[in-house]
Amino acid sequence: MAGFEGKMLEVNLTTGAIKTSTVDKETVRKYIGGSGLAAKLMFDRVSPDVDPLSPDNILFVLTGPTSGTNIPGGARFSVCAKSPLTNIWGESNCGGSFANELRSAGWDGIIIEGASDKPVYMVIENDKVEIKDASDLWGKNTHEVTDLLKERHGDRKKGTLASIGVAGENLVRFAGVCCEKKNFAARCGMGAVMGSKKLKAIFVKGSGKVSLADPGRYAARRKIVLNKAKENIAIQVLTAQGTNAAMGLGAAELTGDLPAKNWALGDNTAISAKIDGGVLSGPDFLIGNDSCHGCMVGCKRVVHITDGPYKGMEGPGPEYEGVASLGSLLMIGDMAAVIKLNEACNDFGVDVISCGATIAFAMDCFENGLITSKDTDGIELKWGDDAAVLKMIEKIARREGFGDVLAEGSKRAARKIGGNASDYAVEIKGMEVPMHDPRANYLVGLGYATGVRGACHTNDASYAIGSGILDWADIGLPIGIDVKKNEGAGEVVKHAQGLGQIYNAAVFCYMLIFVVNGEDVAELLSAASGFDYTFKEVEECGERIWHMKRGLSNLMGITAADDRLPRQILTPPTEGGAAGSAPDLALMLKEFYPARGLGADGRPSKETLDRLGLSELAAKLHK
């Protein structure tokens, strides 16, 4: 079989052993690739009670059948391990050019075991793989490491790398993995897992081509998808304003989707108008667009700052999540400041969502007298103070002073602070909530509460349903679903989660969800992998993957009691488009569990697992 075959590069950093393995075809077919295949490999190879920061935790860097191809949105790959932030199944997703280079080098994924006793980095040039000393790189941030290694191994034009900053070295629990300064596998603390293994970076350079089982068939379907993309309104908006176009829509009284002041405000228009997509893409900041490999959308912003205290900064601009978490959530209405804060997170190597949300939590604690400037090293953590936030980002990354407390994430930090601090920690299963408000879209709330890795808006299609333009009527997700209706949400979110798992296994960009349909997905996966998929089979794969991830987290301690929403989100706002609105999670869960095939304890039922061919998981969950 040609195409995606599950060819893995296995590296043991304890022993220095390097070998090749291939996942059996039946497993590849059932789990597709990306985070889906990683979940199956984790189940087979990692003990549920492993310490996430121990050498026994395995890091999976996996592509999928469409990864690295020239389909719009096909540049992504997954980084997976047990999460040091949540202590359950962890996955992150990233674009750029890494997936293309890895597959061009002949590999579908990398499996990294053990831990080195000194800093190292990996160099992969086709079938030549080396583990090199990284002592001279340790202590440096992602931007400098990227420049140094591209100069050393890739003449700055060829090759790419994934690296960690000092946050990953210092085991900040929400440290991410940076690719080319501008793309991030940010969530769940995968950078801390790399840091625990003393793995500073992975440099990859491939000279081959990404293998497709049927190139002609793939090209024909790609042409159809390209034509759809050119006519799609969501894609046109992304090209014009990037993902931060969502800022204006979310802040408008029409929706109330944008969180503000640590989720206490329902309308933050006065601030959001200063940092929305039009401002970021306007003449004061924008100097160009950028795209991931093979994508024609150009949603990434290239920016510069021409005035003020951050004058002279130039480089990748923030995405919507970065602008919301470092802007609106902290009450910072200065676009230049948000750009600088985002750049600092990228360079130090921390997830902008968890970092911004954890600092917002600390600001609430500060405002409510739970902590003072004596606790925060003299930093006045007041709303809108970008200088204070910038100082705290560095303290978090270096685990200095109060930064050491916040580096644990808001859930652990709340326990350390004590009192009613947990009231202000907006997290689910230990992971800070993304920047879309469930009070404006109840489906998002149910998706957050039951998410397989904690609160997530890209592991299912619930947020996209609220756009009013998503149309997957063939699987129960047509245009016009009432997103503020509790009744029936369980069945809708079931389908939305299955679709999300397909995307994260393929691996597609989330934005492609607005363009393709079931026939497109089945055709692309078939032509890429060599398996003759129907979309019905692909749907079953999505269901199987979700239950495997859920089962892993159950084995790691998750129960129905963890399917919850934080206090801030269950409190209706008094203004904005979601004024007076809050989801009825108990009602939605009552419908969701049977629709999803879960028992009252929140575990997949034995019948569900047996139907999906997950009898080994059933045996462990139902002893």
Secondary structure, 3 states (H helix, E strand, C coil): CCCCCCEEEEEECCCCCEEEEECCHHHHHHHCCHHHHHHHHHHHHCCCCCCCCCCCCCEEEECCCCCCCCCCCCCCEEEEEECCCCCCEEEEEECCCHHHHHHHCCCCEEEEECCCCCCEEEEEECCEEEEEECCCCCCCCHHHHHHHHHHHHCCCCCCEEEECCHHHHCCCCCECEEECCCEEECHHHHHHHHHHCCEEEEEEECCCCCCCCCHHHHHHHHHHHHHHHHHCHHHHHHHHHCHHHHHHHHHCCCCCCCCECCCCECCCHHHHCCCCHHHHCCCCCEEEEECCCCCCCCCEEEEECCCCCCCCCEEECCCHHHHHHHCHHHCCCCHHHHHHHHHHHHHHCECHHHHHHHHHHHHHHHHCCCCCCCCCCCCCCCCCCHHHHHHHHHHHHHCCCHHHHHCCCHHHHHHHHCCCHHHHCCEECCEECCCCCCCCCHHHHHHHHHCCCCCCCCCCCHHHHCCCCCCEHHHCECCCCCCCCCCCHHHHHHHHHHHHHHHHHHCCCHHHHHCCCHHHHHHHHHHHHCCCCCHHHHHHHHHHHHHHHHHHHHHCCCCHHHCCCCHHHHCCCCCCCCCCCCCCHHHHHHHHHHHHCECCCCCECHHHHHHCCCHHHHHHHCC
